[in-house]
Amino acid sequence: MALLIAAGLTGTGATAAQAGVTARADDIAAQLKAIPGMQVTEKASTLPGYRWFWLSYRQPVDHTKPKGQWFEQRIMLQHKSSDRPMVLYTSGYNTPETMFTSEPTALVDGNQISVEYRYFTPSRPEPTDWRKDTIWQAATDEHRLIGALKKIYKAKWISTGASKGGMTAVYHKRFYPNDVDGSVVYVAPNDVVNNEDSAYDRFFKTVGTDPQCRAHVKALAREFLKRRPAMLTRFKAAAAENGWTFTILKTPDRAFENSVMDYEWGFWQYSLQSDCASLPAVNASDDEIYGTLDNISGLSFYTDQGLAPYIPYYYQAGTQLGWPTPQFTNLRPLLRYERSYQPRTYVPRDIPMRFDGGRAMRDIDGWVRAHGSHMLFLYGANDPWGSERFRLGKGSRDSAVYTAPGMNHSGRLIAKLPDDQKAKATADVLRWANVQPGAKSLKTMSVTADDPLLLQRPPL
């Protein structure tokens, strides 16, 4: 879908002296540099009250063989005070390259580290053994990093993330439940039975409160296929202008059709029901019809250049995480490549893949229901990813699942809950972080910047 890929970090950043910081043995920069395997670069902060560091931490490719191959994992640190709580944030993809505060960070007025997920460039080992791109290996990356940083940050720790980042927080909690004191999990799918996806079909039949909006989005998706020649003419022209290629998806036609299959999903993931009013009519011009497909689905994402950064995600989806398979009944018989809507399509054929049959996700789901504690799960009512979600069980303790009315795949959902639920969720996070309620924490929820990558996710 429409993605703005973060570019690689450039430059060496400001030195401590340039940042107006006096280097002392007890200074945070010196303490970070004293960690074995840690490289530290300080940059000029763009958020008041924080110092901004880029860290590179040496991690084993295979944590069962720590004397084997290593890689450098990229981490962004926003330091406030070593005696404040630490929020461990992950997008599950690349690390955002601008400073921001997640909702839990704003609530607890704490420090924040943003951890880049293994195998996302530049946190990728070379040569690349794709068999080590697993949820346990990634959770152990975080476990090892936390162990190193807790020597400095000794207050409470909260983990958080949205979408795949939320999934990552759950998986880490399952394998290392004592690493953090609480987890705030946003819009995280939970695909326990990969072959049973009827929940998505029920969602698209009932999402929102306006049947006309639902029908119009479906009609537009069908219209793209009816105008295939006109759409392909524009897409091929854009590809030629921008140098886009199609080695992974083979042809512009397959890429176009995959974008069409994502249109309805993408609208509800990224937009609100009120945005229906801005969609073009079904009988609009070819340019307007092409424009809404590009705006919602992001046609450039289905090129080699768009897909390549997300190969690590699609590899995991096709081996452990599972993937959604909605029924595109409203698009038949106009579809030619419906079976291509799966992770194997988006991963180059020279990378072997084999799905584990759902074993990993059954283990995660069973643990959450039987042992999960100090966990908040938040979903948007109009987000298709919430169709298959995490649920609590008899063994869950001090945890809750909330749904924000009318919301999509957005973060900062605590602030969007009804007042009584918002108060309860806020109180839980503050209690886990050992922070007393205060006007500052509550106020910052609505004014601090959020993760710039939050709504930018692959389609599966």
C-alpha positions in Angstrom: 0.0 0.0 0.0 1.0 3.7 -0.1 4.3 3.7 1.7 6.9 6.4 2.5 10.0 4.4 3.0 12.5 5.9 5.5 15.8 6.5 3.8 19.1 5.3 5.3 20.5 7.3 8.1 23.2 9.7 6.7 25.9 11.7 8.4 27.6 11.1 11.7 25.5 13.5 13.7 26.5 16.2 16.2 29.3 15.5 18.6 28.7 15.9 22.3 30.4 19.3 22.3 28.4 20.5 19.3 25.2 19.5 21.1 26.3 21.7 24.0 26.8 18.7 26.3 29.8 18.3 28.6 31.3 14.9 28.3 31.7 13.3 31.8 32.2 9.8 33.0 28.7 9.8 34.4 27.1 11.4 31.3 24.6 9.2 29.4 26.7 9.2 26.2 29.7 7.9 28.1 27.6 5.2 29.8 26.2 4.1 26.5 29.6 3.9 24.9 30.8 1.7 27.8 28.3 -1.1 26.8 30.3 -3.8 24.9 29.3 -3.9 21.2 27.5 -0.5 21.3 28.3 2.3 18.9 26.9 5.8 19.8 26.2 8.9 17.7 24.4 11.9 19.2 22.4 14.2 17.0 20.8 17.6 17.6 17.5 16.9 19.3 14.2 18.1 17.7 12.1 17.4 20.8 12.3 19.6 23.9 13.6 17.8 27.0 15.2 14.9 25.1 18.7 14.1 23.9 18.8 12.2 20.6 21.1 9.2 20.1 21.5 6.7 17.3 22.9 3.4 18.5 24.3 0.4 16.7 24.3 -2.8 18.8 26.2 -5.9 17.8 23.8 -8.9 17.7 24.3 -12.6 16.9 22.5 -13.7 13.8 21.7 -16.9 15.6 21.3 -16.5 19.4 21.8 -20.2 19.8 25.3 -19.7 18.4 26.6 -16.4 19.9 30.1 -17.1 18.6 28.9 -17.2 15.0 28.0 -14.5 12.5 27.0 -11.1 13.9 25.1 -8.0 12.5 24.7 -4.4 13.6 21.2 -3.6 14.8 20.1 0.0 14.6 18.3 1.7 17.5 17.1 5.3 18.1 17.2 6.5 21.7 15.4 9.5 23.0 16.9 10.1 26.4 15.1 12.2 29.1 16.5 10.9 32.3 17.9 7.6 33.4 15.6 7.6 36.4 12.4 7.9 34.2 10.6 4.8 32.8 11.8 3.4 29.5 9.4 2.7 26.6 10.6 0.1 24.1 9.0 0.8 20.8 9.2 -1.2 17.6 7.4 -0.7 14.3 8.3 -4.3 13.4 10.0 -2.8 10.3 12.6 -0.1 9.9 13.3 2.5 12.6 11.7 5.9 12.0 14.4 8.5 11.3 12.7 11.4 13.0 12.1 11.9 16.7 8.6 11.1 17.9 6.8 10.0 21.1 4.6 7.0 21.2 1.4 7.3 23.2 2.8 5.3 26.2 6.0 7.5 26.2 3.8 10.6 26.4 1.8 9.1 29.2 4.7 8.1 31.4 6.9 11.1 30.4 9.7 8.7 29.8 12.6 7.7 27.7 12.1 5.8 24.4 14.1 3.4 22.3 12.9 2.5 18.8 14.4 -0.8 17.8 14.8 -1.7 14.1 13.6 -5.2 13.4 16.3 -7.7 12.2 16.8 -8.2 8.5 15.4 -4.7 7.7 18.1 -2.7 6.0 20.6 -1.7 7.4 20.0 -4.1 10.3 20.6 -7.1 8.0 23.5 -9.6 8.1 25.5 -10.2 5.0 25.5 -13.0 3.8 21.8 -13.4 4.7 20.6 -16.6 6.2 16.8 -16.1 5.9 16.1 -19.1 8.2 17.1 -16.8 11.1 14.3 -14.3 10.4 12.1 -15.7 13.1 10.0 -14.3 15.9 12.1 -16.0 18.6 15.4 -14.6 17.2 13.9 -11.1 17.0 12.5 -11.3 20.5 16.0 -12.4 21.7 17.5 -9.4 20.0 15.3 -7.2 22.2 16.0 -9.4 25.3 19.7 -9.0 24.9 19.4 -5.2 24.2 17.2 -4.7 27.3 19.7 -6.6 29.5 22.5 -4.2 28.3 20.4 -1.0 28.8 18.9 -1.9 32.1 22.3 -1.3 33.7 21.6 2.4 32.9 17.8 2.6 32.9 16.8 0.9 36.1 13.2 2.3 36.3 10.1 0.4 34.9 10.0 -0.7 31.3 7.0 -0.6 29.0 7.0 -2.2 25.5 4.7 -1.0 22.7 4.2 -1.1 19.0 1.5 -0.9 16.4 0.5 -3.4 13.7 3.5 -5.7 13.1 5.2 -3.7 15.9 2.4 -4.7 18.2 2.8 -8.3 17.2 6.5 -8.0 17.9 5.7 -6.7 21.4 3.5 -9.7 22.1 6.0 -12.2 20.8 8.8 -10.6 23.0 6.5 -10.7 26.0 5.7 -14.4 25.4 9.4 -15.5 25.2 10.7 -13.1 27.9 7.8 -12.1 30.1 10.0 -10.5 32.8 11.8 -8.1 30.5 9.2 -5.4 30.7 6.6 -4.4 33.3 3.7 -3.8 30.8 2.9 -3.9 27.1 0.6 -1.6 25.2 -0.2 -3.4 21.9 -1.9 -1.4 19.1 -3.9 -2.9 16.1 -2.0 -6.2 16.2 -3.4 -9.1 14.1 -3.5 -12.6 15.5 -3.8 -15.1 12.7 -4.2 -18.4 14.7 -5.8 -20.4 11.9 -4.3 -19.2 8.7 -6.8 -21.1 6.4 -9.9 -19.7 8.2 -10.3 -16.1 7.2 -14.1 -15.6 7.1 -13.8 -12.9 9.7 -12.4 -10.6 7.1 -15.4 -11.2 4.8 -17.8 -10.5 7.6 -15.9 -7.3 8.4 -16.2 -5.9 4.9 -19.9 -6.7 4.8 -20.6 -4.7 8.0 -17.8 -2.2 8.5 -18.9 1.3 9.5 -22.5 2.6 9.8 -23.0 3.7 6.2 -24.0 0.9 3.7 -23.7 3.4 0.8 -20.0 4.0 1.7 -19.3 0.3 1.8 -21.0 -0.2 -1.6 -19.2 2.7 -3.2 -15.7 1.5 -2.2 -16.5 -2.0 -3.6 -17.9 -0.4 -6.8 -14.7 1.6 -7.3 -12.5 -1.5 -6.9 -14.6 -3.2 -9.6 -14.4 -0.2 -11.8 -10.5 -0.3 -11.9 -10.7 -3.8 -13.4 -13.3 -2.7 -15.9 -11.0 0.0 -17.1 -7.9 -2.1 -17.0 -6.4 -0.9 -20.3 -6.7 2.8 -19.3 -5.3 2.1 -15.8 -2.3 0.1 -17.2 -1.5 2.8 -19.7 -1.1 5.3 -16.8 0.7 2.8 -14.6 3.2 1.9 -17.3 3.9 5.5 -18.0 4.6 6.2 -14.4 6.9 3.2 -14.2 8.9 4.4 -17.2 9.1 7.9 -15.8 10.3 6.6 -12.4 12.4 3.6 -13.4 10.2 1.1 -11.7 10.7 -2.6 -12.5 8.6 -5.7 -12.0 11.0 -8.7 -11.5 9.2 -9.8 -8.4 5.6 -9.6 -9.6 6.7 -10.3 -13.2 4.4 -7.9 -15.1 2.7 -4.5 -14.6 -0.6 -6.2 -15.0 -0.1 -8.5 -12.0 1.2 -5.5 -10.0 -1.9 -3.5 -11.0 -4.3 -6.3 -10.1 -2.7 -6.8 -6.7 -3.1 -3.1 -6.0 -6.8 -3.4 -6.9 -7.3 -6.4 -4.5 -5.8 -4.1 -1.8 -8.0 -1.1 -2.5 -11.0 -1.9 -0.2 -8.7 -3.1 2.5 -6.5 0.0 2.1 -9.4 2.4 2.3 -10.6 1.1 5.6 -7.1 0.7 7.0 -6.0 4.3 6.2 -9.2 6.3 6.0 -12.2 7.1 8.1 -15.8 6.6 7.0 -16.1 10.4 6.6 -13.5 10.2 3.8 -16.0 8.4 1.6 -17.3 11.8 0.6 -14.0 12.6 -1.1 -13.9 9.5 -3.3 -14.7 10.0 -7.0 -17.9 8.8 -8.6 -17.8 5.5 -10.4 -18.4 7.3 -13.7 -15.5 9.8 -13.1 -12.8 10.3 -15.6 -10.0 7.8 -16.1 -7.5 10.2 -14.5 -9.7 10.5 -11.4 -10.3 6.8 -11.1 -6.5 6.1 -11.5 -5.8 8.8 -8.9 -7.9 7.2 -6.2 -6.3 3.8 -6.8 -2.9 5.3 -6.5 -3.8 7.4 -3.5 -5.3 4.5 -1.5 -3.3 1.5 -2.7 -0.1 3.2 -3.8 0.8 1.6 -7.1 4.5 2.2 -6.7 4.5 -0.3 -3.8 3.9 -3.2 -6.1 7.1 -2.5 -8.1 10.5 -4.1 -7.2 11.5 -0.8 -5.7 8.5 -0.8 -3.4 8.5 -4.4 -2.4 12.2 -5.0 -1.8 12.4 -3.2 1.6 9.6 -5.4 2.9 10.9 -8.8 1.9 11.8 -9.6 5.5 8.1 -9.1 6.5 6.7 -11.2 3.7 9.2 -13.9 4.5 7.9 -14.0 8.1 4.3 -13.8 7.0 4.8 -16.8 4.7 6.7 -18.9 7.3 5.2 -18.1 10.7 2.8 -15.1 11.0 0.2 -16.2 8.4 -1.7 -13.8 6.1 -5.3 -12.7 5.4 -7.1 -14.2 2.4 -10.4 -12.4 1.9 -12.8 -13.6 -0.8 -12.9 -11.1 -3.7 -16.4 -12.1 -4.8 -17.2 -8.6 -5.9 -14.2 -8.5 -8.3 -14.9 -11.8 -10.0 -14.7 -12.8 -12.9 -12.6 -9.7 -13.7 -9.6 -11.0 -11.7 -6.8 -12.8 -13.5 -4.3 -13.4 -10.7 -6.3 -13.9 -7.5 -4.1 -16.7 -6.3 -1.1 -14.3 -6.3 -2.5 -12.6 -3.2 -0.1 -14.3 -0.8 3.4 -13.7 0.7 5.2 -16.2 -1.6 4.4 -13.8 -4.5 6.3 -10.9 -2.9 9.5 -12.8 -2.0 12.0 -13.6 -4.7 12.1 -17.2 -5.7 15.7 -17.7 -4.8 14.7 -17.3 -1.1 13.2 -20.7 0.1 10.0 -20.4 2.2 7.8 -23.0 4.0 4.9 -22.2 6.2 5.0 -23.8 9.7 1.3 -24.7 9.5 0.4 -22.2 12.2 2.4 -23.7 15.0 4.1 -20.5 16.1 0.9 -18.5 16.2 -1.0 -21.2 18.1 1.8 -21.1 20.7 1.6 -17.3 21.0 -2.2 -17.2 21.2 -2.3 -20.0 23.8 0.3 -18.2 25.9 -1.7 -14.9 25.9 -4.9 -16.7 26.9 -3.2 -18.8 29.6 -0.4 -16.6 30.9 -0.5 -13.1 29.5 -0.3 -10.3 32.1 0.0 -6.6 32.2 -1.1 -6.2 28.6 -3.4 -3.7 26.8 -4.6 -4.6 23.3 -6.2 -1.7 21.4 -8.0 -1.8 18.1 -9.9 0.5 15.8 -13.5 -0.6 15.1 -13.2 0.1 11.4 -9.7 -1.5 10.9 -9.7 -4.7 8.8 -6.6 -5.9 10.7 -8.7 -6.2 13.9 -10.9 -8.9 12.4 -8.6 -11.5 13.7 -7.3 -10.1 17.0 -5.8 -11.1 20.3 -8.3 -12.2 23.0 -7.8 -12.9 26.6 -8.4 -16.1 28.4 -8.9 -17.5 31.9 -5.2 -17.3 32.6 -4.8 -13.7 31.5 -4.1 -11.3 34.4 -4.3 -7.5 34.7 -4.9 -7.1 31.0 -7.6 -5.7 28.8 -8.8 -5.4 25.1 -10.3 -2.1 23.9 -11.9 -1.0 20.7 -11.9 2.6 19.7 -15.2 3.5 17.9 -15.0 4.5 14.3 -11.2 4.4 14.2 -8.9 2.8 11.6 -5.3 1.3 11.8 -4.1 4.4 13.7 -2.1 4.6 16.9 -2.7 6.7 19.9 -5.9 4.9 20.4 -6.0 5.3 24.2 -6.9 8.9 23.6 -9.7 7.8 21.2 -11.5 5.5 23.7 -14.7 6.5 25.6 -13.8 8.5 28.7 -14.3 5.6 31.2 -12.1 3.2 29.2 -9.5 5.9 28.5 -9.2 6.6 32.3 -8.9 2.9 33.1 -6.3 2.2 30.3 -4.3 5.3 31.3 -4.3 4.3 35.0 -3.1 0.8 34.1 -0.1 2.1 32.1 0.9 4.6 34.7 0.6 1.9 37.4 2.8 -0.5 35.5 5.4 2.3 34.9 5.2 3.4 38.6 4.3 6.9 37.6 1.8 9.0 39.5 -1.1 10.5 37.5 -0.4 14.1 36.5 -1.7 16.9 34.3 1.5 16.8 32.2 1.3 13.2 31.2 -2.4 13.5 30.2 -1.9 16.7 28.3 1.0 15.4 26.2 -1.2 12.6 24.8 -2.7 15.0 22.3 0.2 17.2 21.4 3.3 15.1 20.9 4.4 13.7 17.5 3.6 10.1 16.7 5.6 7.5 14.7 5.8 8.8 11.1 5.6 5.2 9.8 2.6 4.1 11.8 0.0 4.0 8.9 2.5 2.9 6.3 2.3 -0.9 6.2 2.4 -3.7 3.6 -0.9 -5.0 2.4 -0.7 -8.5 3.8 
